[in-house]
Amino acid sequence: MICIVGNLPVLQVGRYQVTGYSTQWIRKAIAQAAERAHQDDFAFTEDIYEGVIHYLENKCSLRVLKIEDLYKRISHMLGRIGYEQIAKAITPMAPPVTISLERAARNAGDGYELAFFKELQDELFELKKTGAIDVYFSNVEECVCILKQANNWNEECKELEADIIDWLAKVGTRPERQGYRIRASLQQLA
C-alpha cells in the first residue's frame, strides 16, 4: 500500500516517484507562464493554484500521476477559462527529486567511473526535460565506495567525492553538500 502524505498523489517525474512534496512549484509555474504570455496582470494565479491543489487532494483518483499529465490538466483548465495564451506558455516544473548515486554506481559497474558520469549526465538531462529544477543526490558515500571498490572510506574515496562535486559544478548544477546528500540545481545545466 502506498502512503500518500497530505492526500496528494505520488508524482512520476521521469522514472522517479516523488512523495511528500510541497506544492509551491505549481504556483510558480502558473505565474511564470503568465509572464511568458505577457499577461503580467493575470489575477487568477492563486485561484488556479487552489483549484489544482483541490483536484490533487480530493478529485484525483490516481495513486501515481505523471508530471506531464498534471500539466496537461493545468493547461486545459487555463484554456477553459479563456486564457489560452497562458495555457500554451506553461512549461512543466517539478518538485525536488532525490536520486540515489549508489544505484547509478551499481548500474555503471564496480570501478567504472566514466560510465558512472555518463549515466549521471543522461539522468540529469532527462530530469531537466521533465521539469525538474532541484535534485538531491543521496547515498554519496555508498556510491563512491562502489566505484572505488572500497570496503571503508579512505583518501581515494574523498578524492572521488570531490571529483563528483567538481563535475557537477562544471556541468552547471551549482552543487552544495548538505550533510549526507548533495543538492544541485538543473536550471543552468550545460
C-alpha positions as CSV (number, residue, x, y, z in Angstrom):
1,M,0.0,0.0,0.0
2,I,1.2,3.5,-0.8
3,C,1.1,6.1,1.9
4,I,0.1,9.5,0.4
5,V,1.3,12.4,2.6
6,G,-1.3,15.2,2.7
7,N,-3.6,13.1,0.4
8,L,-1.5,14.1,-2.6
9,P,-0.8,11.5,-5.3
10,V,2.7,10.3,-5.9
11,L,4.2,12.3,-8.8
12,Q,6.1,10.5,-11.5
13,V,8.9,12.7,-12.7
14,G,10.8,10.9,-15.4
15,R,11.5,7.5,-13.9
16,Y,11.4,8.8,-10.3
17,Q,8.5,9.0,-8.0
18,V,8.2,11.9,-5.6
19,T,6.1,11.9,-2.4
20,G,5.7,14.3,0.5
21,Y,6.2,17.3,-1.7
22,S,5.4,21.0,-1.2
23,T,3.2,22.4,-3.9
24,Q,4.6,25.9,-4.3
25,W,6.3,25.0,-7.6
26,I,2.8,24.7,-9.1
27,R,2.0,28.3,-8.2
28,K,5.4,29.4,-9.6
29,A,4.8,27.5,-12.9
30,I,1.5,29.3,-13.4
31,A,2.9,32.7,-12.6
32,Q,5.9,32.2,-14.9
33,A,3.5,31.1,-17.7
34,A,1.5,34.3,-17.3
35,E,4.8,36.3,-17.5
36,R,5.8,34.4,-20.7
37,A,2.4,35.1,-22.2
38,H,2.8,38.8,-21.4
39,Q,-0.1,38.8,-19.0
40,D,1.6,40.3,-16.0
41,D,-1.8,41.5,-14.7
42,F,-3.2,37.9,-14.6
43,A,-5.2,37.9,-11.3
44,F,-6.1,34.3,-11.1
45,T,-2.8,32.6,-10.3
46,E,-3.9,31.9,-6.8
47,D,-7.3,30.7,-7.9
48,I,-5.9,28.3,-10.5
49,Y,-3.3,27.1,-7.9
50,E,-6.1,26.4,-5.4
51,G,-8.1,24.6,-8.0
52,V,-5.1,22.3,-8.9
53,I,-4.5,21.5,-5.2
54,H,-8.2,20.8,-4.7
55,Y,-8.1,18.4,-7.6
56,L,-4.9,16.7,-6.4
57,E,-6.2,16.3,-2.8
58,N,-9.9,15.5,-3.5
59,K,-10.6,14.5,-7.1
60,C,-7.6,12.8,-8.4
61,S,-8.3,9.0,-8.3
62,L,-4.7,8.1,-9.4
63,R,-2.2,7.0,-6.9
64,V,0.6,7.9,-9.3
65,L,0.3,10.9,-11.5
66,K,2.8,11.7,-14.3
67,I,4.0,15.3,-14.1
68,E,3.2,15.7,-17.8
69,D,-0.4,14.7,-17.2
70,L,-0.7,17.2,-14.4
71,Y,0.5,20.0,-16.7
72,K,-2.0,18.9,-19.4
73,R,-4.8,19.3,-16.8
74,I,-3.5,22.7,-15.8
75,S,-3.2,23.8,-19.4
76,H,-6.7,22.5,-20.1
77,M,-8.1,24.4,-17.0
78,L,-6.5,27.6,-18.2
79,G,-7.8,27.2,-21.7
80,R,-11.4,26.5,-20.4
81,I,-11.5,29.8,-18.6
82,G,-10.3,31.8,-21.6
83,Y,-6.5,32.1,-21.0
84,E,-5.2,30.1,-24.0
85,Q,-2.1,32.1,-24.2
86,I,-1.1,31.2,-20.7
87,A,-2.1,27.6,-21.3
88,K,0.3,27.5,-24.3
89,A,3.0,29.2,-22.3
90,I,3.0,26.8,-19.3
91,T,6.0,24.5,-19.0
92,P,6.4,21.7,-16.6
93,M,8.1,22.4,-13.3
94,A,8.6,19.6,-10.8
95,P,9.2,19.4,-7.1
96,P,12.7,18.4,-5.9
97,V,13.7,14.9,-7.0
98,T,16.0,12.6,-5.0
99,I,18.5,10.4,-6.9
100,S,20.4,7.6,-5.4
101,L,24.0,7.8,-6.6
102,E,24.5,4.3,-5.3
103,R,22.1,3.0,-7.9
104,A,23.9,4.9,-10.6
105,A,27.2,3.5,-9.5
106,R,25.8,-0.1,-9.4
107,N,24.4,0.4,-13.0
108,A,27.8,1.7,-14.1
109,G,29.6,-1.3,-12.5
110,D,32.4,-1.5,-10.0
111,G,35.3,0.7,-10.8
112,Y,33.7,2.3,-14.0
113,E,33.8,5.9,-13.2
114,L,33.5,7.1,-16.8
115,A,30.3,5.0,-17.2
116,F,29.0,6.5,-13.9
117,F,29.5,10.1,-15.1
118,K,27.9,9.3,-18.4
119,E,24.9,7.7,-16.7
120,L,24.6,10.6,-14.3
121,Q,24.7,13.1,-17.1
122,D,22.0,11.3,-19.0
123,E,19.8,11.2,-15.9
124,L,20.2,14.9,-15.3
125,F,19.3,15.9,-18.8
126,E,16.3,13.6,-18.7
127,L,15.1,15.1,-15.4
128,K,15.6,18.6,-16.8
129,K,13.3,17.7,-19.8
130,T,10.6,16.6,-17.4
131,G,10.7,19.9,-15.5
132,A,12.9,19.0,-12.5
133,I,14.8,22.0,-11.2
134,D,16.3,20.9,-7.9
135,V,17.8,17.4,-7.4
136,Y,19.1,15.8,-4.3
137,F,21.8,13.1,-4.6
138,S,21.6,10.6,-1.8
139,N,23.9,7.6,-1.0
140,V,27.0,9.5,-1.9
141,E,29.4,7.6,0.3
142,E,28.0,4.2,-0.9
143,C,28.4,5.3,-4.5
144,V,32.0,6.3,-4.0
145,C,32.9,3.1,-2.2
146,I,31.3,1.1,-5.1
147,L,33.2,3.0,-7.7
148,K,36.5,2.8,-5.8
149,Q,35.8,-0.9,-4.8
150,A,36.5,0.1,-1.2
151,N,35.0,-1.5,1.9
152,N,35.9,1.5,4.0
153,W,36.1,5.2,3.4
154,N,39.6,6.3,2.5
155,E,41.6,9.1,0.9
156,E,40.8,7.9,-2.6
157,C,37.2,7.9,-1.7
158,K,37.4,11.6,-0.5
159,E,39.1,12.5,-3.8
160,L,36.4,10.8,-5.9
161,E,33.7,12.5,-3.9
162,A,35.4,15.9,-4.6
163,D,35.7,14.9,-8.3
164,I,31.9,14.2,-8.4
165,I,31.2,17.6,-6.9
166,D,33.6,19.3,-9.3
167,W,32.0,17.5,-12.2
168,L,28.5,18.6,-11.1
169,A,29.8,22.2,-10.9
170,K,31.4,22.0,-14.3
171,V,28.1,21.0,-15.9
172,G,26.4,24.0,-14.3
173,T,24.4,22.5,-11.4
174,R,25.9,24.6,-8.6
175,P,26.2,21.6,-6.2
176,E,26.0,22.1,-2.5
177,R,26.9,19.5,0.1
178,Q,24.1,19.2,2.7
179,G,25.0,16.7,5.3
180,Y,24.7,13.2,3.8
181,R,23.5,14.4,0.4
182,I,24.3,16.9,-2.3
183,R,21.8,19.5,-3.6
184,A,22.0,20.6,-7.2
185,S,20.1,22.9,-9.5
186,L,19.4,21.9,-13.1
187,Q,18.5,25.4,-14.3
188,Q,21.9,26.1,-15.7
189,L,22.7,22.5,-16.8
190,A,25.1,22.7,-19.7
